[in-house]
Amino acid sequence: MLRSEYYGSMAMGLFLAATILLLTPGAWQTPTSAQQSTETFATGGDLDAPYDLAFAPNGILAVSGAESKTIVVFDELGELVGTVLFLENPPTGLAYQGLEALWGGMEPGGVSEGDEGFVFLIDPMGQVTTVDSGVGFDPRGMVRGTGGNIFVAERSSETVLEYSVVTREPSVFAVPGNDGCFGIAFIAFSPVNGDLYVTCRDSGEVYRYAAGGLFVLKWSVSSAPSGIAVDTEERVYIARETNDAIERYDGGGDFIDIFAVGLSSPRGIVFGPDGNLYIANSDTNSVLRAEGDAAAGLCSIAGTAAATGAPLANWLVVLLPALAAGLRIAGRRTGALRS
């Protein structure tokens, strides 16, 4: 090849590579001041492969461990309190109903024919109650809504269910599957307008719904969106397991920047009582805290309201019976609860 042809080919290759980078959301980003450092906030105990996390109003943090099949609780400083629940199959989403109950989900697991998934709640005395269950029923992300009801992303039907905290009966809020969603994962409410955002992992999309489940819009991300959170400026934070980062978009789906990098299979994310973003960092078996301009106010309708002055002992003391009992949920075939 002549030297001129060589350099011409190389220039064309560089041009094509630059074009691809520019057309790929976030791919061209280099570290900027927008990218926040992270630190380990909580780890240890029976926590293995954290999936989701939820803060109680007094700062208690509950984390579901997919591999350990446990729900582990930490205090407001990230110190281990203990394991409050052991499950037969991996737990999924979590949401606090104020200080009255911790709601959780358990996937069917597929260990044996007839496996059931569950939505359950744990009261402050450690009593576990089944709210919903069924063969193949597959609850994923979970969040508390504006009126206090609990919303659940159910994967087998690609549906967002709304559970009344009074009757504990479900109703259908939205069916993202009808709008093209495949592999529904996590959900989060906007503190600005109350719209619900949904990540769909397998189809690589984010969906937005207004009050009453009215479809607003959707947008594509490059692949595998998981956890999602929304701040008081309507910036949407999306955890990406495939590139170990958290990206930010505006409410219309336009890419803003890469908020955090260097993670390890991030899943659930949520704003804490201090306004910082907390991340279930699956591969390091830890919860990370990202400080910086994520501290844009609390998303109380997503179940992380500011501390109300309720003493921390409210959930430390009342969880002792659960810690001592080593509560377990069996999900195979019968779906019976046992201690």
C-alpha positions, -999 to 999 in steps of 0.1 A, spaced: 0 0 0 13 35 -8 19 58 21 -8 83 10 -33 54 7 -23 42 42 -28 76 58 -61 81 39 -74 48 52 -63 56 88 -80 90 86 -112 75 73 -111 49 102 -107 77 128 -135 96 113 -159 66 114 -148 58 150 -155 94 161 -189 94 144 -199 62 163 -188 77 196 -207 109 190 -238 90 181 -236 68 213 -251 85 244 -224 90 270 -197 71 250 -177 102 243 -177 115 278 -144 119 296 -143 124 334 -156 159 343 -166 178 374 -201 163 370 -187 128 378 -189 122 415 -166 101 436 -182 73 457 -174 58 490 -185 26 508 -214 34 531 -225 -1 543 -213 -36 539 -209 -69 559 -231 -94 577 -251 -116 554 -252 -91 526 -242 -107 492 -250 -92 458 -272 -63 470 -302 -58 447 -323 -30 461 -323 -6 491 -348 15 510 -345 41 537 -369 44 566 -379 80 576 -355 78 606 -325 68 585 -325 30 589 -314 14 556 -327 -20 545 -309 -39 517 -319 -70 498 -291 -95 490 -298 -115 459 -271 -142 464 -274 -144 502 -312 -144 499 -315 -121 529 -327 -86 539 -300 -69 559 -305 -37 580 -279 -9 587 -282 22 609 -280 58 598 -242 57 600 -239 25 578 -232 3 608 -246 -33 606 -277 -39 627 -283 -75 615 -303 -98 592 -340 -95 596 -351 -120 570 -339 -152 552 -357 -162 520 -359 -193 499 -354 -174 467 -337 -141 460 -353 -110 474 -359 -81 450 -375 -46 456 -379 -29 490 -400 0 502 -408 14 537 -444 22 546 -432 50 569 -422 33 602 -452 10 600 -438 -17 578 -411 -27 554 -425 -41 521 -404 -65 500 -405 -88 470 -392 -123 463 -387 -137 428 -400 -172 420 -365 -184 415 -373 -212 390 -357 -238 414 -386 -262 409 -418 -265 390 -445 -245 407 -423 -219 423 -441 -188 436 -430 -152 439 -442 -130 467 -449 -95 478 -447 -94 516 -444 -70 545 -425 -70 578 -440 -51 607 -417 -35 634 -421 -66 656 -408 -89 629 -441 -104 619 -441 -113 582 -473 -112 562 -479 -123 526 -496 -96 506 -496 -112 472 -482 -144 456 -485 -167 426 -468 -192 404 -444 -172 382 -453 -140 399 -421 -119 397 -420 -86 416 -390 -65 410 -385 -28 418 -407 -13 445 -414 23 456 -438 42 479 -461 66 461 -474 101 469 -505 88 487 -485 62 506 -494 32 485 -468 8 474 -460 4 437 -444 -28 424 -428 -36 390 -441 -71 381 -420 -87 354 -441 -117 343 -468 -93 331 -446 -63 325 -470 -43 347 -467 -17 375 -491 -27 403 -503 -3 430 -510 -19 464 -533 -1 489 -517 1 523 -552 0 538 -567 -31 520 -534 -45 507 -552 -52 474 -534 -46 441 -547 -26 411 -530 -21 378 -514 14 375 -497 10 341 -488 -18 317 -454 -8 301 -454 -42 283 -482 -28 261 -459 1 252 -430 -21 243 -412 -27 276 -395 -60 280 -378 -70 313 -393 -44 336 -368 -37 364 -370 -6 387 -394 23 392 -391 58 407 -414 88 412 -405 123 403 -406 147 433 -414 175 409 -446 164 392 -453 129 406 -446 111 372 -435 75 374 -403 64 356 -397 28 347 -366 10 335 -369 -20 312 -337 -39 312 -340 -63 283 -354 -38 258 -330 -11 270 -356 16 276 -369 41 301 -407 48 303 -425 78 319 -461 77 331 -482 106 345 -510 103 370 -534 75 364 -508 56 345 -511 78 314 -481 71 290 -460 102 284 -429 91 266 -401 66 264 -364 67 254 -337 42 246 -304 38 264 -276 16 250 -283 -15 271 -294 -29 305 -307 0 325 -314 -11 361 -319 12 392 -335 46 387 -340 77 408 -352 113 401 -340 145 419 -358 178 425 -346 192 392 -362 164 373 -329 148 365 -332 111 360 -304 89 373 -300 55 357 -277 27 369 -261 8 341 -248 -27 349 -231 -31 316 -208 -1 318 -206 1 356 -218 37 357 -247 60 365 -260 82 338 -282 113 340 -310 123 316 -335 151 318 -372 143 321 -376 143 283 -349 116 278 -321 138 267 -286 127 279 -270 151 304 -238 135 316 -223 105 334 -228 110 371 -206 82 385 -182 57 371 -160 29 384 -189 10 399 -194 -28 399 -228 -40 386 -249 -13 402 -285 -22 407 -310 -3 429 -303 34 436 -321 58 459 -317 92 475 -309 90 512 -320 113 541 -289 134 535 -298 140 499 -269 119 485 -274 90 461 -270 55 475 -261 26 452 -265 -11 456 -231 -21 442 -237 -58 435 -203 -72 428 -186 -56 459 -214 -67 482 -217 -31 494 -238 0 494 -220 31 480 -227 67 486 -221 93 459 -217 128 472 -219 160 452 -247 177 433 -268 146 437 -278 163 470 -306 181 454 -333 174 479 -352 143 490 -377 123 470 -402 117 498 -427 101 474 -401 75 466 -401 64 502 -370 84 514 -386 112 533 -365 134 556 -360 123 592 -391 132 612 -373 132 646 -385 96 653 -357 80 674 -335 55 657 -344 31 685 -379 27 670 -365 3 644 -335 -10 662 -353 -22 693 -384 -36 675 -362 -55 651 -346 -75 678 -373 -101 679 -369 -106 641 -331 -108 645 -334 -134 673 -360 -155 655 -340 -157 622 -372 -154 602 -374 -173 570 -397 -173 540 -401 -205 520 -411 -199 484 -412 -233 468 -445 -248 458 -467 -239 488 -452 -205 494 -458 -209 531 -442 -186 556 -422 -202 584 -400 -192 612 
